[in-house]
Amino acid sequence: MNRSEKVSVRLVPWSAADMPVLERSNTPEMTLYLGGPESPEKLAERQTRFLRLWESGEARMFTIRVDGIPDAVGSVGYWTTTWHDAHVYESGWSVATPYQGRGFASKGLAACLNHAADDGNRDALVAFPRIDNGASNALCRSLGFELAGVEDFEYPPGNPIQVHAWRFDLAGLRAARRGVNHRF
């Protein structure tokens, strides 16, 4: 399947059966910008947290599914946070190495933005890729995020990094869908 082919990407709510998605993303290559692979115990904690936060409504994590590919190609989601004194969502995503470069991250994140606009209660969503993560920064730019600047960050905790702070206007997306003139 080449990148130019039309593919159907859909989001499926995170489930107890999705631990293999986390395991496929836990390689040195996939975690280069995230501080390296996590221990099996940390992955198990992440799996439990994804399920718990979905139950509480604090987060929406999804697997990215593509017609014709039996396994999830990756994950995407959003969760509640506060950024610059504003209540926003934060987003993160991961697409397994064999599936990168085929538009799955772009389509998955676009679907996630639509979900956050339709089902969420925040007016903005932010993402914080490391400044040297060209692919994730390009993804934010291509989907209409606004670059808000460079910020100091810790990820994982205790590992200082610099990130690009990207902001997406969910309120504007909602208004555009209703045909309302919305100014940023």
C-alpha positions as CSV (number, residue, x, y, z in Angstrom):
1,M,0.0,0.0,0.0
2,N,1.6,3.3,-1.0
3,R,0.9,6.7,0.6
4,S,-1.2,7.9,-2.3
5,E,-3.8,5.2,-1.9
6,K,-7.0,6.1,-0.2
7,V,-7.1,4.3,3.2
8,S,-9.8,4.3,5.8
9,V,-8.5,5.1,9.2
10,R,-10.7,4.8,12.3
11,L,-10.2,5.2,16.0
12,V,-11.2,2.5,18.4
13,P,-11.5,3.2,22.1
14,W,-8.7,1.8,24.2
15,S,-9.4,-1.6,25.7
16,A,-7.9,-4.2,28.0
17,A,-6.7,-6.1,24.9
18,D,-4.5,-3.2,23.6
19,M,-1.3,-3.9,25.6
20,P,0.4,-5.1,22.4
21,V,0.0,-1.6,20.9
22,L,2.0,-0.2,23.8
23,E,4.6,-3.0,23.5
24,R,5.1,-2.3,19.7
25,S,5.7,1.4,20.5
26,N,8.3,0.6,23.2
27,T,11.4,0.3,21.1
28,P,14.5,2.5,21.2
29,E,13.6,3.8,17.7
30,M,10.0,4.6,18.7
31,T,10.9,6.2,22.0
32,L,13.9,8.2,20.8
33,Y,12.2,11.5,21.7
34,L,10.5,10.2,24.8
35,G,13.4,9.2,27.0
36,G,13.8,5.6,25.8
37,P,11.8,2.4,26.3
38,E,9.8,1.8,29.5
39,S,10.1,-1.2,31.7
40,P,7.4,-3.9,31.5
41,E,6.1,-2.6,34.8
42,K,5.8,1.0,33.5
43,L,3.9,-0.3,30.4
44,A,1.5,-2.2,32.6
45,E,1.0,1.0,34.6
46,R,0.3,3.0,31.4
47,Q,-2.2,0.4,30.2
48,T,-4.0,0.6,33.6
49,R,-3.9,4.4,33.5
50,F,-5.4,4.5,30.0
51,L,-8.3,2.3,31.1
52,R,-8.9,4.2,34.3
53,L,-8.7,7.7,32.7
54,W,-11.2,6.6,30.1
55,E,-13.6,5.4,32.8
56,S,-13.3,8.7,34.7
57,G,-13.6,10.8,31.5
58,E,-10.3,12.5,32.0
59,A,-8.8,11.0,28.8
60,R,-9.7,9.5,25.5
61,M,-7.1,7.1,24.2
62,F,-7.7,5.2,20.9
63,T,-6.0,2.7,18.8
64,I,-5.6,3.7,15.1
65,R,-7.1,1.0,12.9
66,V,-6.6,0.8,9.1
67,D,-8.8,-1.4,6.8
68,G,-6.8,-4.3,5.5
69,I,-4.3,-4.3,8.4
70,P,-5.2,-6.8,11.2
71,D,-3.3,-5.1,14.1
72,A,-3.6,-1.5,15.3
73,V,-1.0,0.6,13.5
74,G,-0.7,2.9,16.5
75,S,-2.4,5.0,19.1
76,V,-3.6,8.6,19.6
77,G,-5.5,10.3,22.4
78,Y,-6.1,13.4,24.5
79,W,-6.4,14.1,28.2
80,T,-7.3,17.0,30.4
81,T,-4.6,19.4,31.6
82,T,-3.9,23.0,32.4
83,W,-1.5,25.0,30.2
84,H,-0.8,28.7,30.8
85,D,-3.7,28.8,33.3
86,A,-6.2,27.6,30.7
87,H,-8.1,24.3,30.9
88,V,-7.1,22.4,27.7
89,Y,-6.6,19.0,26.3
90,E,-3.1,17.6,25.6
91,S,-2.6,15.1,22.9
92,G,-0.1,12.4,22.1
93,W,0.3,9.8,19.3
94,S,2.4,7.0,18.1
95,V,2.5,5.0,14.9
96,A,4.5,1.8,14.8
97,T,7.7,1.9,12.6
98,P,6.4,-0.3,9.8
99,Y,3.4,1.9,9.3
100,Q,5.1,5.3,9.4
101,G,5.2,7.6,6.3
102,R,1.8,6.4,5.0
103,G,-0.4,9.2,6.4
104,F,-1.8,7.1,9.3
105,A,-0.6,9.5,12.0
106,S,-2.1,12.5,10.1
107,K,-5.5,10.8,9.6
108,G,-5.5,9.4,13.2
109,L,-4.7,12.7,14.8
110,A,-7.2,14.5,12.6
111,A,-9.9,12.0,13.7
112,C,-8.8,12.6,17.3
113,L,-9.1,16.4,16.9
114,N,-12.6,15.9,15.6
115,H,-13.5,13.7,18.5
116,A,-12.2,16.2,21.0
117,A,-14.2,19.0,19.3
118,D,-17.4,16.9,19.1
119,D,-17.3,15.1,22.4
120,G,-15.0,17.3,24.6
121,N,-15.6,20.3,26.7
122,R,-12.3,22.3,26.2
123,D,-11.7,25.0,23.6
124,A,-8.1,24.1,22.8
125,L,-5.8,21.2,22.5
126,V,-2.0,21.3,22.9
127,A,0.9,19.1,21.9
128,F,4.5,19.2,22.9
129,P,6.9,17.4,20.6
130,R,10.6,17.8,21.2
131,I,12.0,20.6,19.1
132,D,14.2,18.0,17.2
133,N,11.3,15.7,16.4
134,G,10.8,16.8,12.8
135,A,8.0,14.4,12.0
136,S,5.7,15.3,14.9
137,N,6.3,19.0,14.5
138,A,5.5,18.7,10.8
139,L,2.4,16.8,11.6
140,C,1.2,19.5,14.0
141,R,1.9,22.2,11.3
142,S,0.1,20.2,8.6
143,L,-3.1,19.8,10.7
144,G,-3.4,23.5,11.5
145,F,-1.9,23.7,14.9
146,E,-0.5,27.2,15.8
147,L,3.1,27.2,17.1
148,A,3.0,29.0,20.4
149,G,6.7,28.9,21.1
150,V,9.5,26.8,22.7
151,E,9.1,25.7,26.3
152,D,11.1,23.8,28.8
153,F,9.6,20.4,29.7
154,E,10.4,17.2,31.6
155,Y,9.7,13.9,30.0
156,P,9.9,11.5,31.4
157,P,10.0,13.2,34.8
158,G,13.6,14.1,35.7
159,N,14.6,14.4,32.0
160,P,14.7,18.1,30.9
161,I,13.9,18.7,27.2
162,Q,12.8,21.6,25.0
163,V,9.6,21.2,23.1
164,H,7.6,23.2,20.6
165,A,4.2,24.1,22.2
166,W,1.5,23.7,19.5
167,R,-2.1,24.8,20.1
168,F,-5.1,23.7,18.1
169,D,-8.4,25.7,18.3
170,L,-11.1,23.2,19.0
171,A,-13.7,26.0,19.5
172,G,-12.9,27.2,16.0
173,L,-13.3,23.7,14.6
174,R,-16.7,23.4,16.3
175,A,-17.7,26.8,15.0
176,A,-16.6,26.0,11.4
177,R,-18.7,22.8,11.5
178,R,-21.7,24.8,12.5
179,G,-21.0,27.5,9.8
180,V,-20.3,30.2,12.4
181,N,-17.7,32.8,11.7
182,H,-15.1,32.3,14.4
183,R,-12.1,34.5,15.0
184,F,-9.0,33.2,16.7
